[in-house]
Amino acid sequence: MISTRAYMPTIVLSRASAGGDREKPELTALIHGLEESMKSAIEATGARVISVDGFTASDVEAALNQATERELPILAICRGMHIVNVARGGTLIQHLEPSTVVHSGSGVDAMVDHDVALEPSSELAGLFGQQTMTIRSGHHQAVDAIGSGLRAAGRAADGVIEALESTNPAHSLIGVQWHPEDSESNADDRARLFGWLSAKAVEFRELRAGAAVS
């Protein structure tokens, strides 16, 4: 049985193997570009980085289901967002056809920059204080049908869903298709997103502590 600590938020991180995501997708707590010092800094905020090396798909889903049931704050990145969506009954586009937006390069140059339009009423738009932002991504799959309790929070110009949020105000959950942790991504955007998770972790802990006292 996989357990999540009662007060801790969850980060689901993903990384493609050296051969590229299309050849052998894998999940790990260390994404390409995520230095050990950054991982330690994230964990120091009280966030839990789930390492899923060796996990089965059912193991990952079980951990997410437990986090959801406890309404732990969740930040899901790239494939992590896909896992969240599928766990909620959603589906994926298995391979994006060429379009007006390039979503991924190839090999070691898999990361590309492109714009994302955020839903005006979304938590992400409020967090970043803007409705359009440039993100860094590298993916050939994407969210198709959106899972239960989720809504699209951002899309690329070709309509591909680039961000998801929870429809439950009591559960802080953001999924992004891009890689804020990448060393070449916007540092301010990265700080805002991980800062959001840290703040939600503190809020969650204080609410639960207050409930226990009362």
Buried (B, 14 or more C-beta within 10 A) or exposed (E): EBEBEEBBBBBBBBBBEEEBBBEEBEBBBBBBBBEEEBBEEBBEBBBBBBEBEEBEEEBBBBBBBBBBEBBBBBBBBBBBBBBBBBBBEBEBBEEBEEEEBBBBEEEEEBBBEBEBBBBEEBBBBEBBEEBEBEBBBBBBBBBEEBBEBBBBBBBBEBEBBBBBBBEEEEBBBBBBBBBBBBBEBBEEBBEBBBEBBBBBBBEBBEEBEEEEEE
